[in-house]
Amino acid sequence: MSQDNLIKLRCEVCKKGGYFSTRNKKKLKEKLEMKKYCSKCRKHTLHKEMKLKGK
């Protein structure tokens, strides 16, 4: 995965980050949102893009 396209997804309910994904920042200007399974909440919840540390 290219480091400049890498994003981290965080659960909006419990605020636990658990997924990494990529997006084309030239085509998608807004932050990415998708429903993913959260192991802490133990259900599918909305996950939003957050900043990666070290950038």
C-alpha distance matrix in Angstrom:
0.0 3.8 6.3 8.8 7.6 6.9 10.3 12.6 15.3 18.9 21.9 24.7 27.5 26.9 24.2 22.1 18.3 16.7 13.6 10.0 8.7 7.5 10.4 11.9 14.0 16.4 17.4 17.3 19.4 20.3 18.5 17.0 19.3 19.3 21.5 20.0 21.9 22.8 24.0 26.2 27.9 27.9 27.4 25.2 24.9 23.3 20.0 19.3 16.5 17.3 16.5 14.3 16.6 16.5 15.7
3.8 0.0 3.8 5.6 5.6 6.3 10.2 13.1 16.2 19.7 23.1 25.4 28.5 28.1 25.0 23.3 19.5 18.5 15.6 11.8 10.3 8.0 9.9 10.4 11.9 14.0 15.8 16.0 17.6 19.0 17.7 16.9 19.8 20.5 23.1 22.0 24.3 24.9 26.4 28.3 29.9 30.2 29.7 27.2 26.5 24.5 21.1 19.6 16.4 16.9 15.5 13.4 15.6 14.9 13.5
6.3 3.8 0.0 3.8 5.5 5.2 8.6 11.3 14.9 18.0 21.6 23.8 26.9 26.2 22.9 21.3 17.6 17.1 14.8 11.1 10.5 8.8 10.7 11.6 11.9 14.6 16.7 16.4 17.2 18.3 16.6 16.4 19.3 20.4 23.0 21.9 24.0 24.1 25.5 27.0 28.7 29.5 29.2 27.0 25.8 23.7 20.1 18.3 14.9 14.5 12.6 10.2 12.0 11.2 9.8
8.8 5.6 3.8 0.0 3.8 5.7 8.5 11.9 15.1 18.3 21.9 23.6 27.0 26.6 23.2 22.2 18.6 18.7 16.2 12.6 11.3 8.8 9.2 9.2 8.7 11.2 13.8 13.6 14.1 15.6 14.5 14.9 18.2 19.9 23.0 22.5 25.0 25.2 27.1 28.3 29.7 30.7 30.0 27.5 26.0 23.4 19.9 17.6 14.0 13.8 11.8 10.4 12.6 11.8 9.3
7.6 5.6 5.5 3.8 0.0 3.8 6.6 10.3 13.0 16.5 19.8 21.6 25.0 25.0 21.9 20.9 17.3 17.0 14.0 10.4 8.3 5.2 5.5 6.2 6.8 9.8 11.5 11.0 12.2 13.5 12.3 11.9 15.2 16.7 19.8 19.5 22.2 22.8 25.0 26.5 27.5 28.3 27.3 24.6 23.2 20.7 17.4 15.3 12.0 12.8 11.8 11.0 14.0 14.1 11.9
6.9 6.3 5.2 5.7 3.8 0.0 3.8 7.0 10.1 13.6 17.0 19.2 22.4 22.0 18.9 17.6 13.8 13.4 10.6 7.0 5.9 4.6 6.9 9.1 9.7 13.2 14.4 13.1 14.2 14.5 12.3 11.5 14.2 15.3 17.9 17.1 19.4 19.7 21.6 23.1 24.4 25.2 24.6 22.1 20.9 18.7 15.1 13.5 10.2 10.6 9.8 8.4 11.5 12.3 10.9
10.3 10.2 8.6 8.5 6.6 3.8 0.0 3.8 6.7 10.0 13.5 15.5 18.7 18.5 15.4 14.4 10.8 11.0 8.6 5.7 5.4 5.6 7.3 10.3 10.2 14.0 14.7 12.5 13.1 12.5 9.6 8.8 11.2 12.5 15.1 14.5 17.0 16.9 19.1 20.3 21.3 22.5 21.7 19.3 17.6 15.3 11.6 9.8 6.5 7.0 7.2 6.7 10.4 12.3 11.1
12.6 13.1 11.3 11.9 10.3 7.0 3.8 0.0 3.8 6.7 10.3 12.7 15.6 15.0 11.9 10.6 7.0 7.5 5.8 4.5 6.3 8.4 10.5 13.8 13.7 17.5 17.9 15.3 15.7 14.3 10.8 9.6 10.7 11.7 13.5 12.4 14.3 13.7 15.7 16.6 17.9 19.2 18.8 16.8 15.1 13.2 9.4 8.2 5.7 5.7 6.8 6.4 9.7 12.5 12.3
15.3 16.2 14.9 15.1 13.0 10.1 6.7 3.8 0.0 3.8 6.9 9.4 12.3 12.3 9.6 8.8 5.8 6.5 5.1 6.0 7.4 10.1 11.6 15.1 15.2 18.9 18.6 15.5 16.0 13.8 10.1 8.3 8.0 8.6 10.0 9.1 11.2 10.7 13.3 14.2 14.8 16.2 15.4 13.2 11.3 9.4 5.6 5.2 4.6 6.0 8.9 9.6 12.7 15.9 15.6
18.9 19.7 18.0 18.3 16.5 13.6 10.0 6.7 3.8 0.0 3.8 6.3 9.0 8.6 5.8 5.5 4.0 6.3 7.1 9.2 11.2 13.9 15.2 18.6 18.3 22.0 21.7 18.3 18.3 15.6 11.8 10.6 9.4 10.0 10.5 9.5 10.8 9.1 11.7 11.6 12.1 14.3 13.8 12.3 9.8 8.4 5.1 5.4 6.3 6.5 9.7 10.9 13.3 16.8 17.1
21.9 23.1 21.6 21.9 19.8 17.0 13.5 10.3 6.9 3.8 0.0 3.8 5.6 5.9 4.9 5.4 6.2 7.8 9.2 12.0 13.8 16.7 17.9 21.3 21.2 24.7 23.9 20.4 20.5 17.4 13.8 12.3 9.9 9.7 9.0 8.2 8.9 6.8 9.9 9.3 8.9 11.3 10.6 9.4 6.6 6.1 4.4 6.7 9.1 9.9 13.3 14.6 16.9 20.5 20.8
24.7 25.4 23.8 23.6 21.6 19.2 15.5 12.7 9.4 6.3 3.8 0.0 3.8 6.0 5.3 7.9 9.3 11.5 12.7 15.1 16.4 18.9 19.3 22.5 21.9 25.2 24.3 20.6 20.2 16.7 13.5 12.6 10.0 10.6 10.1 10.6 11.6 9.8 12.9 11.7 10.4 13.3 12.2 10.8 7.3 5.9 5.8 6.8 9.9 10.5 14.1 16.2 18.4 22.0 22.1
27.5 28.5 26.9 27.0 25.0 22.4 18.7 15.6 12.3 9.0 5.6 3.8 0.0 3.8 5.8 8.2 10.8 12.8 14.6 17.6 19.3 22.0 22.8 26.0 25.6 28.9 28.0 24.3 24.0 20.5 17.3 16.2 13.3 13.2 11.7 11.8 11.6 9.2 11.7 9.7 7.8 11.1 10.5 10.3 7.2 7.8 8.6 10.5 13.6 13.9 17.3 19.1 20.9 24.6 25.1
26.9 28.1 26.2 26.6 25.0 22.0 18.5 15.0 12.3 8.6 5.9 6.0 3.8 0.0 3.9 5.6 9.0 11.1 13.8 17.0 19.3 22.3 23.6 27.0 26.5 30.1 29.5 25.9 25.6 22.3 18.8 17.9 15.4 15.3 13.8 12.9 12.0 8.8 10.2 7.5 7.0 10.7 11.3 11.9 9.5 10.4 10.2 11.9 14.2 13.8 16.7 18.0 19.2 22.9 23.9
24.2 25.0 22.9 23.2 21.9 18.9 15.4 11.9 9.6 5.8 4.9 5.3 5.8 3.9 0.0 3.8 6.4 9.5 12.0 14.5 16.9 19.7 20.9 24.1 23.4 27.0 26.8 23.3 22.7 19.7 16.1 15.5 13.8 14.3 13.8 13.0 12.9 9.9 11.7 9.7 10.1 13.4 13.8 13.5 10.8 10.4 8.9 9.7 11.2 10.2 12.9 14.3 15.5 19.3 20.1
22.1 23.3 21.3 22.2 20.9 17.6 14.4 10.6 8.8 5.5 5.4 7.9 8.2 5.6 3.8 0.0 3.8 6.3 9.5 12.4 15.3 18.4 20.3 23.8 23.5 27.2 27.1 23.8 23.7 21.0 17.2 16.1 14.6 14.5 13.8 11.9 11.4 8.1 9.2 7.7 9.4 12.0 13.0 13.0 11.2 11.5 9.3 10.7 11.7 10.8 13.1 13.5 14.6 18.3 19.6
18.3 19.5 17.6 18.6 17.3 13.8 10.8 7.0 5.8 4.0 6.2 9.3 10.8 9.0 6.4 3.8 0.0 3.8 6.3 8.7 11.8 14.9 17.0 20.5 20.4 24.1 24.2 21.1 21.3 19.0 15.1 13.9 13.1 13.1 13.1 11.1 11.3 9.0 10.4 10.2 12.0 13.9 14.5 13.7 12.1 11.6 8.5 9.3 9.3 8.5 10.6 10.4 12.1 15.6 16.7
16.7 18.5 17.1 18.7 17.0 13.4 11.0 7.5 6.5 6.3 7.8 11.5 12.8 11.1 9.5 6.3 3.8 0.0 3.8 7.0 10.3 13.9 16.5 20.2 20.8 24.5 24.4 21.6 22.4 20.3 16.5 14.5 13.7 12.8 12.5 9.6 9.4 7.8 8.7 9.9 11.9 12.8 13.5 12.7 12.1 12.2 9.3 10.9 10.9 11.0 12.9 12.1 14.0 17.1 18.2
13.6 15.6 14.8 16.2 14.0 10.6 8.6 5.8 5.1 7.1 9.2 12.7 14.6 13.8 12.0 9.5 6.3 3.8 0.0 3.8 6.7 10.4 13.1 16.8 17.9 21.5 21.2 18.6 19.9 18.1 14.6 12.2 11.8 10.8 11.2 8.6 9.6 9.4 11.0 12.9 14.3 14.7 14.6 13.0 12.5 11.9 8.7 10.0 9.5 10.5 12.4 11.6 14.3 17.0 17.5
10.0 11.8 11.1 12.6 10.4 7.0 5.7 4.5 6.0 9.2 12.0 15.1 17.6 17.0 14.5 12.4 8.7 7.0 3.8 0.0 3.8 7.1 10.3 13.9 15.0 18.6 18.7 16.5 17.9 16.8 13.6 11.4 12.2 11.9 13.3 11.3 13.0 13.1 14.8 16.6 18.1 18.5 18.2 16.2 15.5 14.3 10.8 10.9 9.2 10.1 11.2 9.8 12.8 15.0 15.1
8.7 10.3 10.5 11.3 8.3 5.9 5.4 6.3 7.4 11.2 13.8 16.4 19.3 19.3 16.9 15.3 11.8 10.3 6.7 3.8 0.0 3.8 7.0 10.6 12.3 15.6 15.4 13.5 15.4 14.8 12.1 9.6 11.0 10.8 12.9 11.7 14.2 15.2 17.3 19.3 20.3 20.5 19.6 17.0 16.3 14.6 11.4 11.0 9.2 11.1 12.2 11.5 14.9 16.7 15.9
7.5 8.0 8.8 8.8 5.2 4.6 5.6 8.4 10.1 13.9 16.7 18.9 22.0 22.3 19.7 18.4 14.9 13.9 10.4 7.1 3.8 0.0 3.8 7.0 9.0 12.2 12.2 10.9 13.1 13.3 11.4 9.5 12.0 12.5 15.3 14.8 17.6 18.7 21.0 23.0 23.8 24.1 22.9 20.1 19.2 16.9 13.9 12.7 10.2 12.1 12.6 12.1 15.6 16.7 15.2
10.4 9.9 10.7 9.2 5.5 6.9 7.3 10.5 11.6 15.2 17.9 19.3 22.8 23.6 20.9 20.3 17.0 16.5 13.1 10.3 7.0 3.8 0.0 3.8 5.9 8.8 8.5 7.2 9.7 10.4 9.4 8.0 11.2 12.3 15.7 16.1 19.4 20.6 23.4 25.1 25.4 26.0 24.3 21.2 19.9 17.1 14.4 12.6 10.2 12.6 13.2 13.5 17.2 18.3 16.1
11.9 10.4 11.6 9.2 6.2 9.1 10.3 13.8 15.1 18.6 21.3 22.5 26.0 27.0 24.1 23.8 20.5 20.2 16.8 13.9 10.6 7.0 3.8 0.0 3.8 5.5 5.6 6.0 8.6 10.7 10.9 10.4 13.9 15.4 19.0 19.7 23.1 24.4 27.1 28.8 29.1 29.7 27.9 24.6 23.3 20.3 17.8 15.6 13.1 15.2 15.3 15.7 19.1 19.7 16.9
14.0 11.9 11.9 8.7 6.8 9.7 10.2 13.7 15.2 18.3 21.2 21.9 25.6 26.5 23.4 23.5 20.4 20.8 17.9 15.0 12.3 9.0 5.9 3.8 0.0 3.8 5.6 5.2 6.0 8.6 9.3 10.2 14.0 16.3 20.0 21.0 24.4 25.2 28.1 29.3 29.5 30.6 28.9 25.7 23.8 20.5 17.9 15.1 12.3 13.8 13.4 14.5 17.7 18.1 15.0
16.4 14.0 14.6 11.2 9.8 13.2 14.0 17.5 18.9 22.0 24.7 25.2 28.9 30.1 27.0 27.2 24.1 24.5 21.5 18.6 15.6 12.2 8.8 5.5 3.8 0.0 3.8 5.9 6.7 10.2 12.0 13.1 16.8 19.1 22.8 24.1 27.6 28.7 31.6 32.9 33.0 34.0 32.1 28.7 26.9 23.5 21.2 18.4 15.8 17.4 17.0 18.1 21.1 21.2 17.9
17.4 15.8 16.7 13.8 11.5 14.4 14.7 17.9 18.6 21.7 23.9 24.3 28.0 29.5 26.8 27.1 24.2 24.4 21.2 18.7 15.4 12.2 8.5 5.6 5.6 3.8 0.0 3.8 6.3 9.3 11.4 11.8 15.1 17.1 20.8 22.4 26.1 27.6 30.7 32.2 31.9 32.6 30.4 26.9 25.2 21.9 20.1 17.6 15.7 18.0 18.3 19.7 23.1 23.7 20.5
17.3 16.0 16.4 13.6 11.0 13.1 12.5 15.3 15.5 18.3 20.4 20.6 24.3 25.9 23.3 23.8 21.1 21.6 18.6 16.5 13.5 10.9 7.2 6.0 5.2 5.9 3.8 0.0 3.8 5.7 7.7 8.2 11.5 13.9 17.6 19.5 23.1 24.4 27.7 28.9 28.5 29.5 27.2 23.7 21.8 18.3 16.6 14.0 12.3 14.8 15.6 17.4 21.0 22.1 19.2
19.4 17.6 17.2 14.1 12.2 14.2 13.1 15.7 16.0 18.3 20.5 20.2 24.0 25.6 22.7 23.7 21.3 22.4 19.9 17.9 15.4 13.1 9.7 8.6 6.0 6.7 6.3 3.8 0.0 3.8 6.8 9.0 12.3 15.4 19.1 21.0 24.6 25.4 28.7 29.5 29.1 30.5 28.4 25.0 22.6 18.9 17.1 13.9 12.0 13.9 14.4 16.8 20.0 21.1 18.0
20.3 19.0 18.3 15.6 13.5 14.5 12.5 14.3 13.8 15.6 17.4 16.7 20.5 22.3 19.7 21.0 19.0 20.3 18.1 16.8 14.8 13.3 10.4 10.7 8.6 10.2 9.3 5.7 3.8 0.0 3.8 6.5 9.2 12.7 16.3 18.5 22.0 22.6 26.1 26.6 25.9 27.5 25.3 22.0 19.3 15.6 14.1 10.8 9.6 11.8 13.2 16.0 19.3 21.1 18.4
18.5 17.7 16.6 14.5 12.3 12.3 9.6 10.8 10.1 11.8 13.8 13.5 17.3 18.8 16.1 17.2 15.1 16.5 14.6 13.6 12.1 11.4 9.4 10.9 9.3 12.0 11.4 7.7 6.8 3.8 0.0 3.8 6.6 10.2 13.7 15.4 18.8 19.1 22.5 23.0 22.5 24.1 22.2 19.1 16.3 12.7 10.7 7.2 5.8 8.3 10.3 13.1 16.5 18.7 16.4
17.0 16.9 16.4 14.9 11.9 11.5 8.8 9.6 8.3 10.6 12.3 12.6 16.2 17.9 15.5 16.1 13.9 14.5 12.2 11.4 9.6 9.5 8.0 10.4 10.2 13.1 11.8 8.2 9.0 6.5 3.8 0.0 3.8 6.8 10.5 12.2 15.7 16.6 20.0 21.0 20.4 21.6 19.5 16.2 13.9 10.5 8.4 6.0 5.4 9.0 11.6 13.7 17.4 19.8 17.9
19.3 19.8 19.3 18.2 15.2 14.2 11.2 10.7 8.0 9.4 9.9 10.0 13.3 15.4 13.8 14.6 13.1 13.7 11.8 12.2 11.0 12.0 11.2 13.9 14.0 16.8 15.1 11.5 12.3 9.2 6.6 3.8 0.0 3.8 7.1 9.4 13.0 13.9 17.6 18.5 17.4 18.5 16.2 12.8 10.4 6.9 5.7 4.5 6.4 10.1 13.4 15.6 19.1 21.9 20.6
19.3 20.5 20.4 19.9 16.7 15.3 12.5 11.7 8.6 10.0 9.7 10.6 13.2 15.3 14.3 14.5 13.1 12.8 10.8 11.9 10.8 12.5 12.3 15.4 16.3 19.1 17.1 13.9 15.4 12.7 10.2 6.8 3.8 0.0 3.8 6.3 10.0 11.8 15.4 16.9 15.6 16.1 13.5 9.9 8.3 5.7 5.4 6.7 8.9 12.5 15.9 17.4 20.9 23.8 22.8
21.5 23.1 23.0 23.0 19.8 17.9 15.1 13.5 10.0 10.5 9.0 10.1 11.7 13.8 13.8 13.8 13.1 12.5 11.2 13.3 12.9 15.3 15.7 19.0 20.0 22.8 20.8 17.6 19.1 16.3 13.7 10.5 7.1 3.8 0.0 3.8 7.1 9.2 12.9 14.5 12.8 12.8 9.9 6.2 5.4 4.4 5.8 8.7 11.5 14.6 18.2 19.5 22.7 25.9 25.3
20.0 22.0 21.9 22.5 19.5 17.1 14.5 12.4 9.1 9.5 8.2 10.6 11.8 12.9 13.0 11.9 11.1 9.6 8.6 11.3 11.7 14.8 16.1 19.7 21.0 24.1 22.4 19.5 21.0 18.5 15.4 12.2 9.4 6.3 3.8 0.0 3.8 6.4 9.7 11.9 11.0 10.5 8.3 5.3 5.8 6.4 6.3 9.8 12.0 14.6 17.9 18.6 21.6 24.7 24.6
21.9 24.3 24.0 25.0 22.2 19.4 17.0 14.3 11.2 10.8 8.9 11.6 11.6 12.0 12.9 11.4 11.3 9.4 9.6 13.0 14.2 17.6 19.4 23.1 24.4 27.6 26.1 23.1 24.6 22.0 18.8 15.7 13.0 10.0 7.1 3.8 0.0 3.8 6.4 9.1 8.3 7.1 5.6 4.2 6.3 8.6 8.8 12.5 14.8 16.7 19.9 20.2 22.8 26.0 26.5
22.8 24.9 24.1 25.2 22.8 19.7 16.9 13.7 10.7 9.1 6.8 9.8 9.2 8.8 9.9 8.1 9.0 7.8 9.4 13.1 15.2 18.7 20.6 24.4 25.2 28.7 27.6 24.4 25.4 22.6 19.1 16.6 13.9 11.8 9.2 6.4 3.8 0.0 3.8 5.5 5.4 5.6 5.8 6.0 6.6 9.0 8.7 12.2 14.4 15.5 18.6 18.9 21.0 24.4 25.2
24.0 26.4 25.5 27.1 25.0 21.6 19.1 15.7 13.3 11.7 9.9 12.9 11.7 10.2 11.7 9.2 10.4 8.7 11.0 14.8 17.3 21.0 23.4 27.1 28.1 31.6 30.7 27.7 28.7 26.1 22.5 20.0 17.6 15.4 12.9 9.7 6.4 3.8 0.0 3.8 5.6 4.8 7.2 8.9 10.1 12.8 12.3 15.6 17.4 18.1 20.7 20.5 22.1 25.4 26.7
26.2 28.3 27.0 28.3 26.5 23.1 20.3 16.6 14.2 11.6 9.3 11.7 9.7 7.5 9.7 7.7 10.2 9.9 12.9 16.6 19.3 23.0 25.1 28.8 29.3 32.9 32.2 28.9 29.5 26.6 23.0 21.0 18.5 16.9 14.5 11.9 9.1 5.5 3.8 0.0 3.8 5.4 8.3 10.4 10.6 13.2 12.8 15.8 17.8 17.9 20.5 20.6 21.8 25.3 26.8
27.9 29.9 28.7 29.7 27.5 24.4 21.3 17.9 14.8 12.1 8.9 10.4 7.8 7.0 10.1 9.4 12.0 11.9 14.3 18.1 20.3 23.8 25.4 29.1 29.5 33.0 31.9 28.5 29.1 25.9 22.5 20.4 17.4 15.6 12.8 11.0 8.3 5.4 5.6 3.8 0.0 3.8 5.6 8.0 8.1 11.2 12.0 15.3 17.9 18.5 21.6 22.3 23.9 27.5 28.6
27.9 30.2 29.5 30.7 28.3 25.2 22.5 19.2 16.2 14.3 11.3 13.3 11.1 10.7 13.4 12.0 13.9 12.8 14.7 18.5 20.5 24.1 26.0 29.7 30.6 34.0 32.6 29.5 30.5 27.5 24.1 21.6 18.5 16.1 12.8 10.5 7.1 5.6 4.8 5.4 3.8 0.0 3.8 7.2 9.0 12.5 13.5 17.1 19.7 20.7 23.8 24.2 25.9 29.4 30.5
27.4 29.7 29.2 30.0 27.3 24.6 21.7 18.8 15.4 13.8 10.6 12.2 10.5 11.3 13.8 13.0 14.5 13.5 14.6 18.2 19.6 22.9 24.3 27.9 28.9 32.1 30.4 27.2 28.4 25.3 22.2 19.5 16.2 13.5 9.9 8.3 5.6 5.8 7.2 8.3 5.6 3.8 0.0 3.8 6.3 10.0 11.7 15.5 18.4 20.1 23.5 24.2 26.5 30.0 30.6
25.2 27.2 27.0 27.5 24.6 22.1 19.3 16.8 13.2 12.3 9.4 10.8 10.3 11.9 13.5 13.0 13.7 12.7 13.0 16.2 17.0 20.1 21.2 24.6 25.7 28.7 26.9 23.7 25.0 22.0 19.1 16.2 12.8 9.9 6.2 5.3 4.2 6.0 8.9 10.4 8.0 7.2 3.8 0.0 3.8 7.1 9.1 12.8 15.9 18.1 21.6 22.6 25.2 28.6 28.8
24.9 26.5 25.8 26.0 23.2 20.9 17.6 15.1 11.3 9.8 6.6 7.3 7.2 9.5 10.8 11.2 12.1 12.1 12.5 15.5 16.3 19.2 19.9 23.3 23.8 26.9 25.2 21.8 22.6 19.3 16.3 13.9 10.4 8.3 5.4 5.8 6.3 6.6 10.1 10.6 8.1 9.0 6.3 3.8 0.0 3.8 6.3 9.8 13.2 15.3 19.0 20.5 23.1 26.6 26.6
23.3 24.5 23.7 23.4 20.7 18.7 15.3 13.2 9.4 8.4 6.1 5.9 7.8 10.4 10.4 11.5 11.6 12.2 11.9 14.3 14.6 16.9 17.1 20.3 20.5 23.5 21.9 18.3 18.9 15.6 12.7 10.5 6.9 5.7 4.4 6.4 8.6 9.0 12.8 13.2 11.2 12.5 10.0 7.1 3.8 0.0 3.8 6.6 10.2 12.7 16.5 18.4 21.3 24.7 24.2
20.0 21.1 20.1 19.9 17.4 15.1 11.6 9.4 5.6 5.1 4.4 5.8 8.6 10.2 8.9 9.3 8.5 9.3 8.7 10.8 11.4 13.9 14.4 17.8 17.9 21.2 20.1 16.6 17.1 14.1 10.7 8.4 5.7 5.4 5.8 6.3 8.8 8.7 12.3 12.8 12.0 13.5 11.7 9.1 6.3 3.8 0.0 3.8 6.9 9.3 13.0 14.6 17.6 21.0 20.6
19.3 19.6 18.3 17.6 15.3 13.5 9.8 8.2 5.2 5.4 6.7 6.8 10.5 11.9 9.7 10.7 9.3 10.9 10.0 10.9 11.0 12.7 12.6 15.6 15.1 18.4 17.6 14.0 13.9 10.8 7.2 6.0 4.5 6.7 8.7 9.8 12.5 12.2 15.6 15.8 15.3 17.1 15.5 12.8 9.8 6.6 3.8 0.0 3.8 6.5 10.2 12.5 15.7 18.9 18.0
16.5 16.4 14.9 14.0 12.0 10.2 6.5 5.7 4.6 6.3 9.1 9.9 13.6 14.2 11.2 11.7 9.3 10.9 9.5 9.2 9.2 10.2 10.2 13.1 12.3 15.8 15.7 12.3 12.0 9.6 5.8 5.4 6.4 8.9 11.5 12.0 14.8 14.4 17.4 17.8 17.9 19.7 18.4 15.9 13.2 10.2 6.9 3.8 0.0 3.8 7.0 9.3 12.7 15.6 14.4
17.3 16.9 14.5 13.8 12.8 10.6 7.0 5.7 6.0 6.5 9.9 10.5 13.9 13.8 10.2 10.8 8.5 11.0 10.5 10.1 11.1 12.1 12.6 15.2 13.8 17.4 18.0 14.8 13.9 11.8 8.3 9.0 10.1 12.5 14.6 14.6 16.7 15.5 18.1 17.9 18.5 20.7 20.1 18.1 15.3 12.7 9.3 6.5 3.8 0.0 3.8 6.6 9.5 12.6 11.8
16.5 15.5 12.6 11.8 11.8 9.8 7.2 6.8 8.9 9.7 13.3 14.1 17.3 16.7 12.9 13.1 10.6 12.9 12.4 11.2 12.2 12.6 13.2 15.3 13.4 17.0 18.3 15.6 14.4 13.2 10.3 11.6 13.4 15.9 18.2 17.9 19.9 18.6 20.7 20.5 21.6 23.8 23.5 21.6 19.0 16.5 13.0 10.2 7.0 3.8 0.0 3.8 6.4 9.2 8.1
14.3 13.4 10.2 10.4 11.0 8.4 6.7 6.4 9.6 10.9 14.6 16.2 19.1 18.0 14.3 13.5 10.4 12.1 11.6 9.8 11.5 12.1 13.5 15.7 14.5 18.1 19.7 17.4 16.8 16.0 13.1 13.7 15.6 17.4 19.5 18.6 20.2 18.9 20.5 20.6 22.3 24.2 24.2 22.6 20.5 18.4 14.6 12.5 9.3 6.6 3.8 0.0 3.8 6.4 6.4
16.6 15.6 12.0 12.6 14.0 11.5 10.4 9.7 12.7 13.3 16.9 18.4 20.9 19.2 15.5 14.6 12.1 14.0 14.3 12.8 14.9 15.6 17.2 19.1 17.7 21.1 23.1 21.0 20.0 19.3 16.5 17.4 19.1 20.9 22.7 21.6 22.8 21.0 22.1 21.8 23.9 25.9 26.5 25.2 23.1 21.3 17.6 15.7 12.7 9.5 6.4 3.8 0.0 3.8 5.7
16.5 14.9 11.2 11.8 14.1 12.3 12.3 12.5 15.9 16.8 20.5 22.0 24.6 22.9 19.3 18.3 15.6 17.1 17.0 15.0 16.7 16.7 18.3 19.7 18.1 21.2 23.7 22.1 21.1 21.1 18.7 19.8 21.9 23.8 25.9 24.7 26.0 24.4 25.4 25.3 27.5 29.4 30.0 28.6 26.6 24.7 21.0 18.9 15.6 12.6 9.2 6.4 3.8 0.0 3.8
15.7 13.5 9.8 9.3 11.9 10.9 11.1 12.3 15.6 17.1 20.8 22.1 25.1 23.9 20.1 19.6 16.7 18.2 17.5 15.1 15.9 15.2 16.1 16.9 15.0 17.9 20.5 19.2 18.0 18.4 16.4 17.9 20.6 22.8 25.3 24.6 26.5 25.2 26.7 26.8 28.6 30.5 30.6 28.8 26.6 24.2 20.6 18.0 14.4 11.8 8.1 6.4 5.7 3.8 0.0
